[in-house]
Amino acid sequence: MRDTYHEELDSISDSLVEMARLVGSAMGRATTALLDADLALAESVIAADEKVNALHHDLEDRAIDLLARQQPVATDLRIVVTSLRMSADLERCGDLARHVAKVARLRFPAHAVPGDLQPTVLEMGQLAQRLVAKAGQVIATKDVDAALQLERDDDEMDELHRELFAHLIDDRWQHGIETGVDVTLIGRYYERFADHAVSVAKRVVYLVTGEHAGEFVPPTPAPGE
């Protein structure tokens, strides 16, 4: 019975890793759809978000069932409760990828992002993928050091977001109000996607240590380590 119980806990972790993979792929494809004005690709990203939602709902059902049947305590309880929260973060990442794809669909056949800003948006999309891929790896490995590093990696996204906003408020902006609104929203979608990836990593720190990431102090290595 206990073996089955721990297999169920492991399956929840596996589902979270799969969700991270799916939302990373979605954001990568949404970015391509946005920059290439690819309507078919944008539509596929929007439709595929249903799979992420289904995984999220299935994970919720399994976690609640475990809480009811097994009444876990200590670390096992943290695993179940924290997994619910990570699933919500990853589901939101999927929503944000869908939002990017919807901007591409809305402006088709035109490009929503002006040519001079496309390199920055491409970099934001690639970074978003890397961050959520790292979050998925952290879920799988329970590596606290890697989880703490993810927040530092997010500083790069914040810098790219500031760079994008600087273009918007520059007196030389010539792309009009509608494009300005699109770019503002797009930048926010990527920035929030990264924030949710960082949130996942922080929750892994709590899962493993029982301490929140902002309060956790890594142990000092012994001499010679």
N, C-alpha and C positions, 0 to 999 in steps of 0.2 A: 504493500500500500504506500509506504513512504517513497519507494522508488518511483511509483507512478506520480506521486505528488511532486517530486523534484523534476521529473520529466515535464510535467505541466508548467512548472516555473521556467524551465529551460526553453520551452516552446514559446512562452511569452517573450523572452529575450530574443529568440530567433525572429519573431514577428516584428519586433522593434527594429532589428537590423534590416529586415526586408523593407520596412517602411522607409528607413533612411535611404536605402538604395533606390527605391522608387521615386522619392521626392527629389533626390539628387538628379536622377535621369530626367525627371519632368522639368526641373529648372534649366538643365542644359538644353533640352529640346525647345523649351519656351524662349530661351535666349536666341537660339538659332532662328526660330520663327519670327521673332521680333526684328532681328537685324536683317533677315533676308526677305521679309514680308511674305512669308510662306504660309498661306492660309490653311492648306491641308495639314501641315505640321501643327499649327496652332490649334486646329480643331481636334487633332489626336491627343494633344496635351490636356485639353479641356475634358474630353471624354474619359481619358485614363484616370482622372482624379477620383472617379468612382471606386476604383480598385483600392486606392489609399483609404478612402472613407470606409469601405467594407472591412479592411484590415483593422482599422481603428475601432469600429463597432464590435467586431469579433473579439478583439483583445479585451475590450471593456467587459464583454459578457463573460469571457473566461476568467478574468481577474475577479470579478464580483462573485462568480461561482466558487472560486477558490477561497475567497474570504468567508463565504457562507459555510462551505463544507469543512474546511481545514482549520479555520480560525488561527491563521499563522501569527507568530509573535516574533519579536526581536528582528533579526536580519531578514527573515522570510517576509515579515509584514512590510518592512521597508521596500523589499523587492516588488511586492504587489502594488503598494500604494504609489511608489515612485514610477513604476512602469505605466500606470494610468496617466500620470502627468506627462511622462515622456511621449506617450502615444498622442496626447493632445497637442504637444509641441510639434510633433512630426506631421500630424494631420493639418495643422496650420501652415506648415511649410508647403504642403501640397496645394493648399488654397492659394498661397502667394504665387506659386509657379503658375497656377491656373489664371490668376489675375494678370500676370505678364503676358500670357498667351492671349487673353481677352483683349488687351491693348493692341496686340498685333492684328487680331481679327477685326477690331473696330476700325483701324486705319487702313486696312487692305483696300486697294492695291498699293497705297502709299506706304512709305516707311515712317513709323512713329518716331524713330530716333534720327536726328540729323547726322549727316556723315561725319562731322567733326567730333561728335560725342560717341560715335559707335565704338571706338577703341576702349573708352572708359566703361561703357555698358558691357562690352564683351568681357573685360577684366572682372567686372563685378559678378557676372554670371559664372565665370570659371571659378572665382574665389568662393562663391556660394556653394558650388558643387564640392569643392575641396573641403570646406568646413563641415558640410553635412556628412561627407564620406568619413571624415575623422570622427565625427560624432557616432556614426555607426560602428566604427572600429572600437571606440571607447566603450560602447554598450557591450560589444562582444568580448572584449578583453578585461573590462573593469579596471583599466589602467588609470589610476588617479593622477599621475604626473601628466599624462597625455591630456586628460580632461582639463586640468588646470591650464595647460598650454593653449588650449583652444580659445580661451578668453583673450589671451594675448594675440593670437592670430586674427581675432576679430577686429583688432585695431586697424588693420589694413582696409577692411571694408568701410569702417568709419571714415578713413581718410579719402577713399574713393567717393564716398557719399558727399563729403565736403567739397571735393573737387567738382563733382557734378553740379552741386548747388551754386558754386562760385560762377559757373558759366551762366546759370539762370539769372543771377542778379547783376551780371556784367552789363554795363551800358551799351556794349557792342552786340548784345543779343538781337538777332534779326529773324528769328524763326517763328515769331508770333505767339499769341497767348495760348492757343489750343495745344501747340507742341510743347510749350512751357509747362502746361498742366500735365500732359502725358509724361514728360521727363521727370517732373516732380514725383508723380505717383510711382513710376518705374523705379526711381532711386529708392523710394521708401519701401517698395516691395522687396528689393534685394537686401536692404539694411535690416528689415524685420526678419527675413528668412535667416540671415546670419545670427540675429539675436536668438531665435528659437533653437538654432543648432547649438549655440553656447549654453542655452538653458538646459538642453538635454545633457550636455557634458557636466554641468554643475549638479544636476540631479544624480548622475553617476557617482560623483564625489560623496554626496549624502548617502547614497545607497551603500557604498563600500565602507565609509568611515562613521556614519551616524552624525556627522557634522556638516553644516552648510559650507559651501565652497568659500564664502567670504570670511568664515571663521576658522577654517581648517588650517593648521600649521603643520607642514610636512615635518616628519621626524628628522633630527639632525643625524647625518651619517656618522657611524662610529669611526674612530681613527683607523686609517688604513683602508677604508672602503672606497 
